[in-house]
Structures are given as C-alpha cells and as structure tokens.
Amino acid sequence: MNRTTALLLTAVLAAAVPACAGTGSRPTVSILASWTGAEQTSFEAVLAAFEAKENIEVDYNGTRAVGQVLRSEVQQGTPPDLAVLPSPGELATYAHDGYLHALDDVIGPQTDEYSSQWVDLERAATDRRYGVAVKADLKGTIWYNPKRLPGPKPTTEAELATFVGDLAGGGAAPWCMGMGATPDSGWPGTDWVENILLQQAGPDAYRAWAGGELAWTSEPVRRAWLTWGQLAGPTTVRGGPTSVLLTDFADAGRGLFAQPAGCLLDHQATFAMSMYQGYDGYAVTAGSDFDFFPFPSSTGGDRAWEVSADLAAMFNRTPESEKLIRFLASAQAQEIWPDNGGAFSVNRKVTKAVYADEVSKRIAETLTSPGTFCFDASDLMPGSMRTAFYRAALEYVNDPTRLDTVLVQLETVRSNIGKSEWLDFPCGGRVTVGPR
C-alpha cells in the first residue's frame, strides 16, 4: 500500500467513528500561558490536581511569546478556552473588544479572600471581573548571595549608590543584568525605570506617567533614567553593555552563584527564585544562598511596591473552562504553587505555612499586606508605547549618552496616542468596559 492510499484509508476510517464514541476519552479544556521550564513544572502540578479532581484533561501550551500567540489565535477565531495574561492592559483590551466572558457569576466576588486593592487590580481596570490573579510577584527586589554579602543592606538611594560604588572596587561586577527576553527584549530595563521613578517621585507621579499624563521628557522621568545609568552603568554591570544586551534575563543571575562570583546583585522580580533554583549545576537554597532587600526609597521612609500579576481570563465559556478557572481562583489551587518554589498568591486564605522558607514567607506577607501596590507601568501602557519603551531601554544600555534623544522619541510616541487608549489604573482606579 503506498503512502497516499494509506492516508486516504486512515481518513475514511477516522471519519466513520464519532469523535467520542466508545473512546473513553475525557472532556478537555485548553489554556495558554507564558510559563516554561521550572515555572511550567510548577503550574503543571496545579493542573494535575485539577485533572484528578474533575476528570478533565487540560491541554496546556506554554510559550514566552504568549501575547503574539494569543493575538494570532484570536484573529483566526480559535482562541484557547483560557489564557493567562501578564498584564491588566491586555486583559482590558480583550474585554473591551468583546472577546472575554465576565467571571462574576462563575467565581463570585471573593472579597473575603483578597484585599480591596488586589480586588481592584484583579478587575484589571474594569467594573466587572474578567480576570483571576493566579500568581503575583513583587518587583523592585534586589537579590544577593548572603555568603558573599553579609551584613546590613542599604535603606536609602544614597546608601545604595555608595554600596554599589564600594562593590565596584572588588573582583566581581556589582550588577548581574540581562536584557534578552525574546520576543520582548528590553523589558528588564523598563522595570528599573519604573521602580526608580516610583521610589523617587511617589505613586501620584507614577500613576500620571503610566497613564500617559506625564511627559517622558519631564524632570521626574528623566531623573529615573539617569539614576538607572548611574547605579548600573557600563562599568558596574557584568561584561559591560554588549554582554547585557546579549544575555537572557533568566540567565543573568547565574553570576551570583558562580565560582568565582561573576556579579553580586540582581535587580529582578520575585519570580527569580524559581529561576535560581532551576539553574543546572547549582543546588541553591533560599535564605542561605540567595536573599533580597527592597530597592530603597529616596528617603528610606515608607515605600510603595511595584507588582505584577498573571491574570487568567476566559475566551470560551464551557463547563470545563468554568471549572478550571474556578479551581485556579481557589486557595486549594494556589496552595499547590509554593510547594514547587517561586510562586506567590495574593489569596488571603492561602496560609503562610505553605511557603517552605522564610524568604518566600516575607514575600507572601508583603503581597497580602494593606500596603500601596502600583502595577507594572509598561504592562498597562498601549502596545505601541510599551514596545517603544522596551526598545528605548535597549538603546540606553547600548549608549547612555543618547538619553535625551531617546526620551524625545518616546514622547513623540506618547503624544500620538489617544487619551482613550491609556488606563488610569496603576495604583488603583477604574474604567468601564461593556459586558459580553
């Protein structure tokens, strides 16, 4: 039998059997998210618990290019049942365009499980609930190896500058850094600018800037960029600018554990824990091999935290997708993540006992505290602004002397974006989208 005949016969036989007739196959639900590697392993533990509980098979697709893949599938009319989005900006866009199903009657308000600020963040700048914060992270955390950097850590911006200057005189570079993050290289640099601006200028200026109301050429924004360059410039980053541009953000922290040390500080979100623990060739433990201190405020006083969250949303409403998103929103599901390290819940019913180490417990305690949280600004910006911001971070690393030109270019992009495209939400607030 030749190949063509065999294929035709196979197709005919397949067509003659009803899809679920006598196969014993379970119902399925599809979900798309950005998690790969160690993070995927952690998420798959959650999905395995769901499959065992509901006898529903989960088709998981993990890719760093989650935004691009999702847009393509939506345009083709074949979106996944659920998708986990990295920003409320994308969530609000899909909700506004009518692609999402509101979740209010699926999972309820959960006001006893989330603080008021997290309820607002979870609504993603809408008046209805379109997302579930299944995982959250603090940003503005500076990681170090306690065996190499014992003793007190800086508590003001001036102390941090002195601390970095002192480290620069040793054998290892003060900062680990990598801008690589295909297909969104540059975003690690935006985290620097965002966090510095928040600590220097405060939540009001941060909100105005993230909402498109504060110019990129303004003094607070320019000062934040300059501070980044002064703290982590060409002479204080491992390998210099070329290495920073070529290094993937997930690999940058390896220098903390290398022999001899390659670098001593890593400015990265709390998901760095799972990256560190997943490095081949290094068996590292939270607390003894890595710990963090907060990026200091300018004065050393009360600080606002920059945060990010992964938000699950429903594109296709089926009994299976309802059950999965209800499960993902539950404390039961969110207590599974910490067992695998580097995942944090903002659900107040998730007890701190599920976190295996004191570092994780500190992070979880902060995320569920009544403090001020400001969402990652670039994640809220319109797509064209966000992309320009990523590129600007790369340009600045490559040549800090071009800062003023870079800021003018960013301001040109901002001025050409309509007011309705911006979200007034980074530290609270609402906009309204229509129901579906």
C-alpha positions as CSV (number, residue, x, y, z in Angstrom):
1,M,0.0,0.0,0.0
2,N,1.5,3.4,-1.0
3,R,1.6,6.3,1.4
4,T,-1.2,8.2,-0.3
5,T,-3.6,5.2,-0.2
6,A,-2.8,4.6,3.4
7,L,-3.5,8.2,4.3
8,L,-6.8,8.2,2.5
9,L,-7.9,4.9,4.2
10,T,-6.9,6.3,7.6
11,A,-9.0,9.4,6.9
12,V,-12.0,7.4,5.9
13,L,-11.9,5.2,8.9
14,A,-11.5,8.2,11.2
15,A,-14.4,9.9,9.7
16,A,-16.6,6.8,10.2
17,V,-16.1,6.9,14.0
18,P,-17.9,9.6,16.1
19,A,-15.5,11.8,18.0
20,C,-16.3,10.4,21.4
21,A,-17.9,7.1,20.5
22,G,-16.5,4.4,22.8
23,T,-13.1,6.0,23.1
24,G,-13.5,6.7,26.8
25,S,-11.7,10.0,26.3
26,R,-12.2,12.7,29.0
27,P,-13.5,16.2,28.2
28,T,-10.8,18.7,27.6
29,V,-10.0,22.3,28.3
30,S,-7.2,24.4,26.7
31,I,-5.1,27.0,28.4
32,L,-2.3,29.2,27.2
33,A,0.3,30.9,29.4
34,S,3.9,32.1,29.4
35,W,5.3,29.6,31.8
36,T,8.1,27.3,30.6
37,G,10.9,25.5,32.4
38,A,10.7,25.4,36.2
39,E,7.6,27.7,36.2
40,Q,5.8,25.3,33.8
41,T,6.6,22.4,36.1
42,S,5.1,24.3,39.0
43,F,1.9,25.1,37.0
44,E,1.6,21.5,35.7
45,A,1.4,20.4,39.4
46,V,-1.6,22.6,39.8
47,L,-3.2,21.3,36.6
48,A,-2.6,17.7,37.6
49,A,-4.5,18.3,40.8
50,F,-7.4,19.7,38.7
51,E,-7.4,16.8,36.3
52,A,-7.5,14.3,39.2
53,K,-10.3,16.2,40.9
54,E,-12.6,16.8,37.9
55,N,-11.6,14.0,35.5
56,I,-11.0,16.7,32.8
57,E,-7.9,16.7,30.6
58,V,-6.0,20.0,30.3
59,D,-4.3,20.9,27.1
60,Y,-1.6,23.4,28.2
61,N,0.5,25.5,25.8
62,G,3.4,27.3,27.4
63,T,5.3,30.0,25.5
64,R,7.2,33.2,26.2
65,A,5.5,34.7,23.2
66,V,2.1,34.4,24.8
67,G,1.0,37.8,23.6
68,Q,1.8,37.1,20.0
69,V,0.4,33.6,20.0
70,L,-2.8,34.7,21.6
71,R,-3.3,37.5,19.2
72,S,-2.8,35.2,16.3
73,E,-5.3,32.6,17.6
74,V,-7.9,35.3,18.4
75,Q,-7.6,36.7,14.9
76,Q,-8.0,33.2,13.4
77,G,-11.1,32.7,15.6
78,T,-9.5,29.8,17.5
79,P,-8.5,31.2,20.9
80,P,-7.8,28.9,23.8
81,D,-10.6,28.3,26.3
82,L,-8.5,30.1,28.9
83,A,-5.4,32.3,28.7
84,V,-3.1,33.7,31.4
85,L,-2.2,37.3,30.6
86,P,0.8,39.1,32.1
87,S,-0.9,42.4,32.4
88,P,-4.3,44.1,33.1
89,G,-3.7,46.2,30.0
90,E,-4.0,43.2,27.7
91,L,-6.9,41.9,29.8
92,A,-8.8,45.2,29.5
93,T,-8.2,45.3,25.7
94,Y,-9.6,41.9,25.1
95,A,-12.5,42.6,27.4
96,H,-13.3,45.9,25.7
97,D,-13.2,44.2,22.3
98,G,-15.7,41.6,23.4
99,Y,-13.5,38.6,23.4
100,L,-13.8,37.7,27.1
101,H,-16.5,36.4,29.3
102,A,-17.1,38.1,32.7
103,L,-16.4,35.9,35.7
104,D,-18.6,37.4,38.3
105,D,-21.2,34.6,38.2
106,V,-18.5,31.9,37.7
107,I,-16.3,32.5,40.8
108,G,-18.1,35.3,42.7
109,P,-16.5,38.4,44.3
110,Q,-14.1,36.6,46.7
111,T,-13.9,39.8,48.7
112,D,-13.0,37.8,51.8
113,E,-10.1,36.3,50.1
114,Y,-8.4,39.4,48.5
115,S,-7.6,42.8,49.9
116,S,-9.5,45.7,48.4
117,Q,-6.5,46.8,46.4
118,W,-6.0,43.4,44.9
119,V,-9.7,43.2,44.1
120,D,-9.2,46.3,42.0
121,L,-6.1,45.0,40.4
122,E,-7.8,41.7,39.6
123,R,-10.6,43.5,37.9
124,A,-8.0,45.0,35.6
125,A,-9.4,48.5,35.4
126,T,-13.0,47.3,34.6
127,D,-16.2,47.4,36.5
128,R,-16.6,43.6,36.1
129,R,-14.4,40.7,36.9
130,Y,-12.7,39.5,33.8
131,G,-9.5,38.1,35.4
132,V,-8.2,36.0,38.2
133,A,-4.8,36.7,39.7
134,V,-3.4,33.2,39.8
135,K,0.1,34.3,40.6
136,A,1.7,37.5,41.7
137,D,5.2,39.0,42.1
138,L,6.9,41.8,43.9
139,K,9.2,43.9,41.7
140,G,11.9,46.2,42.9
141,T,13.7,43.4,44.8
142,I,17.5,43.2,44.8
143,W,18.8,39.7,45.1
144,Y,22.2,38.8,46.5
145,N,24.2,35.8,47.9
146,P,24.3,36.2,51.7
147,K,27.5,34.1,51.8
148,R,29.2,36.8,49.7
149,L,27.4,39.9,51.0
150,P,26.8,39.5,54.7
151,G,25.9,42.5,56.9
152,P,23.3,45.3,56.7
153,K,22.0,46.5,53.3
154,P,21.2,50.0,52.1
155,T,17.9,51.6,53.1
156,T,18.1,54.8,51.1
157,E,19.0,55.6,47.5
158,A,22.2,57.4,48.6
159,E,23.3,54.4,50.6
160,L,22.6,52.1,47.6
161,A,24.8,54.3,45.4
162,T,27.6,54.1,48.0
163,F,27.1,50.4,48.4
164,V,27.4,49.8,44.7
165,G,30.5,52.0,44.4
166,D,32.2,50.1,47.2
167,L,31.4,46.8,45.4
168,A,32.9,48.1,42.2
169,G,36.3,48.1,43.7
170,G,36.3,44.3,44.1
171,G,36.8,41.5,41.7
172,A,33.2,40.8,40.7
173,A,30.9,43.2,38.9
174,P,28.3,44.8,41.2
175,W,25.3,44.0,39.0
176,C,24.1,41.0,37.1
177,M,22.0,42.1,34.2
178,G,20.4,40.7,31.0
179,M,18.1,42.5,28.6
180,G,17.3,39.4,26.5
181,A,13.7,38.2,26.6
182,T,12.6,37.1,23.1
183,P,10.2,38.4,21.8
184,D,10.1,41.3,24.3
185,S,13.8,42.0,24.9
186,G,14.3,45.2,26.9
187,W,11.5,44.8,29.5
188,P,14.0,44.1,32.3
189,G,15.3,47.6,31.7
190,T,11.8,49.1,32.0
191,D,11.5,47.5,35.4
192,W,14.5,49.6,36.5
193,V,13.0,52.9,35.3
194,E,9.6,52.1,36.7
195,N,10.8,51.2,40.2
196,I,13.2,54.1,40.4
197,L,10.5,56.6,39.4
198,L,8.1,55.1,41.9
199,Q,10.6,55.4,44.8
200,Q,11.8,58.8,43.8
201,A,8.6,60.6,42.7
202,G,5.9,58.6,44.5
203,P,2.7,56.9,43.4
204,D,1.0,60.1,42.1
205,A,3.7,60.8,39.6
206,Y,4.0,57.2,38.7
207,R,0.3,57.0,38.0
208,A,0.3,60.1,35.9
209,W,3.2,58.8,33.8
210,A,1.8,55.2,33.4
211,G,-1.5,56.8,32.4
212,G,0.0,58.9,29.7
213,E,-0.3,62.3,31.5
214,L,3.3,62.9,32.4
215,A,5.8,63.5,29.6
216,W,8.8,61.3,29.1
217,T,10.9,64.4,28.9
218,S,9.7,65.6,32.3
219,E,12.2,66.0,35.2
220,P,11.0,63.0,37.3
221,V,11.1,60.6,34.3
222,R,14.5,61.8,33.1
223,R,15.9,61.6,36.6
224,A,14.8,58.0,36.9
225,W,16.6,57.1,33.7
226,L,19.7,58.9,34.8
227,T,19.7,57.2,38.2
228,W,19.5,53.8,36.5
229,G,22.5,54.7,34.4
230,Q,24.4,55.9,37.4
231,L,23.7,52.8,39.5
232,A,24.1,50.2,36.8
233,G,26.1,51.8,34.1
234,P,28.7,50.3,31.7
235,T,31.4,49.9,34.4
236,T,29.2,48.3,37.1
237,V,27.4,45.6,35.1
238,R,28.8,42.2,34.4
239,G,30.5,42.1,30.9
240,G,29.6,45.6,30.0
241,P,26.8,46.8,27.7
242,T,27.3,44.2,25.0
243,S,27.0,41.3,27.4
244,V,23.9,42.9,29.0
245,L,22.2,43.2,25.6
246,L,23.1,39.6,24.6
247,T,22.3,37.9,28.0
248,D,18.9,36.4,28.6
249,F,17.3,37.8,31.7
250,A,16.7,34.3,33.1
251,D,20.5,33.5,32.9
252,A,21.8,36.8,34.3
253,G,21.6,35.7,37.9
254,R,23.9,32.7,37.5
255,G,26.8,35.0,38.4
256,L,25.5,35.2,42.0
257,F,26.5,31.5,42.4
258,A,29.4,31.1,40.1
259,Q,32.9,30.3,41.3
260,P,34.4,32.9,41.4
261,A,31.5,35.2,41.6
262,G,30.5,36.9,38.4
263,C,28.3,39.5,39.9
264,L,26.9,40.4,43.3
265,L,23.4,42.0,42.9
266,D,20.4,41.1,40.7
267,H,17.5,43.5,40.3
268,Q,14.7,41.1,39.4
269,A,11.1,40.3,40.4
270,T,10.4,37.6,43.0
271,F,9.9,35.0,40.3
272,A,13.7,35.0,40.2
273,M,13.5,32.4,43.0
274,S,12.3,29.7,40.6
275,M,15.0,30.7,38.1
276,Y,17.8,30.4,40.7
277,Q,16.5,27.0,41.9
278,G,16.3,25.8,38.4
279,Y,19.9,26.5,37.3
280,D,21.7,23.5,36.2
281,G,24.9,22.9,38.1
282,Y,23.8,24.9,41.2
283,A,22.0,23.5,44.2
284,V,20.9,26.7,45.9
285,T,18.6,27.3,48.9
286,A,16.6,30.3,49.7
287,G,18.0,32.2,52.7
288,S,21.4,30.7,52.7
289,D,22.4,31.1,49.1
290,F,20.1,33.9,48.0
291,D,18.0,36.6,49.7
292,F,16.7,40.0,48.8
293,F,16.3,43.5,50.1
294,P,13.9,46.1,48.8
295,F,15.1,48.7,46.3
296,P,15.3,51.7,48.7
297,S,13.1,54.7,48.5
298,S,14.8,58.1,48.1
299,T,14.4,58.9,51.8
300,G,14.3,55.5,53.4
301,G,10.7,56.0,54.5
302,D,7.5,54.2,53.6
303,R,7.6,52.8,50.1
304,A,5.1,51.7,47.5
305,W,5.7,48.3,45.9
306,E,5.7,47.8,42.2
307,V,3.9,44.5,41.4
308,S,2.9,42.3,38.6
309,A,0.4,39.5,38.3
310,D,-0.6,36.8,35.9
311,L,-4.3,37.0,35.2
312,A,-6.4,34.1,33.9
313,A,-9.2,35.0,31.6
314,M,-12.0,33.1,29.8
315,F,-12.2,33.2,26.0
316,N,-14.6,30.3,25.6
317,R,-17.2,29.6,28.2
318,T,-17.7,25.9,28.6
319,P,-18.5,23.7,31.6
320,E,-14.8,22.6,31.6
321,S,-13.4,26.2,31.3
322,E,-15.7,27.3,34.2
323,K,-14.4,24.5,36.4
324,L,-10.8,25.2,35.6
325,I,-10.9,29.0,36.2
326,R,-12.9,28.4,39.4
327,F,-10.2,26.0,40.6
328,L,-7.4,28.4,39.7
329,A,-9.1,31.1,41.7
330,S,-9.3,28.9,44.8
331,A,-7.0,28.7,47.8
332,Q,-6.7,24.9,47.2
333,A,-5.0,25.5,43.8
334,Q,-2.9,28.4,44.9
335,E,-1.5,26.4,47.8
336,I,0.0,24.0,45.4
337,W,2.3,26.5,43.7
338,P,4.5,27.3,46.6
339,D,5.4,23.7,47.1
340,N,7.4,23.9,43.8
341,G,9.0,27.3,44.7
342,G,9.0,30.8,43.3
343,A,5.2,31.3,43.2
344,F,3.2,33.6,45.4
345,S,-0.5,34.0,46.0
346,V,-2.5,37.1,47.0
347,N,-5.3,35.0,48.2
348,R,-5.6,35.6,52.0
349,K,-6.9,32.1,52.6
350,V,-3.5,30.7,51.5
351,T,-1.7,30.3,54.7
352,K,1.9,31.3,55.1
353,A,2.6,27.7,56.3
354,V,2.6,26.5,52.7
355,Y,5.8,28.5,52.0
356,A,8.8,26.4,52.7
357,D,11.3,29.1,53.6
358,E,11.4,32.5,55.3
359,V,12.3,34.4,52.1
360,S,9.1,33.2,50.5
361,K,7.0,33.9,53.6
362,R,8.3,37.5,53.7
363,I,7.3,38.0,50.0
364,A,3.8,36.4,50.6
365,E,3.3,38.6,53.7
366,T,4.1,41.7,51.7
367,L,1.8,40.8,48.8
368,T,-1.2,40.3,51.2
369,S,-0.5,43.3,53.4
370,P,-2.5,46.6,53.2
371,G,0.4,48.5,51.7
372,T,0.4,50.5,48.5
373,F,0.9,48.5,45.3
374,C,1.5,50.0,41.9
375,F,1.1,47.8,38.9
376,D,4.0,47.4,36.4
377,A,3.6,50.6,34.2
378,S,4.8,49.2,30.9
379,D,2.2,46.3,31.2
380,L,-0.5,49.0,31.3
381,M,0.7,51.2,28.5
382,P,-0.8,50.9,25.0
383,G,1.0,48.4,22.8
384,S,2.9,50.9,20.7
385,M,4.1,52.8,23.8
386,R,5.2,49.6,25.6
387,T,7.1,48.4,22.5
388,A,8.9,51.8,22.2
389,F,9.7,51.6,25.9
390,Y,11.4,48.2,25.5
391,R,13.4,49.4,22.6
392,A,14.4,52.6,24.4
393,A,15.8,50.5,27.3
394,L,18.0,48.6,24.9
395,E,19.2,51.9,23.2
396,Y,20.0,53.4,26.6
397,V,22.1,50.4,27.7
398,N,23.9,50.5,24.4
399,D,24.7,54.2,24.6
400,P,23.6,56.2,27.7
401,T,24.8,59.5,26.1
402,R,21.7,59.3,23.8
403,L,19.2,59.6,26.7
404,D,17.7,62.9,25.7
405,T,17.2,61.7,22.1
406,V,15.6,58.5,23.4
407,L,13.3,60.4,25.6
408,V,12.2,62.8,22.8
409,Q,11.4,59.7,20.7
410,L,9.3,58.2,23.5
411,E,7.5,61.5,24.0
412,T,6.7,61.6,20.3
413,V,5.1,58.1,20.6
414,R,3.1,59.2,23.6
415,S,1.8,62.4,22.0
416,N,0.4,60.4,19.1
417,I,-1.7,58.0,21.3
418,G,-5.3,59.0,22.0
419,K,-6.3,59.5,25.6
420,S,-8.9,56.7,25.5
421,E,-6.1,54.2,24.9
422,W,-4.5,54.8,28.3
423,L,-5.5,53.1,31.5
424,D,-5.8,55.1,34.7
425,F,-5.1,52.2,36.9
426,P,-1.5,51.5,38.0
427,C,-2.1,52.4,41.7
428,G,-5.9,52.0,41.7
429,G,-8.9,53.4,39.7
430,R,-11.5,52.1,37.3
431,V,-12.6,52.3,33.7
432,T,-15.7,50.6,32.3
433,V,-16.0,48.1,29.6
434,G,-19.1,46.6,28.1
435,P,-20.4,43.1,29.1
436,R,-20.3,40.1,26.8
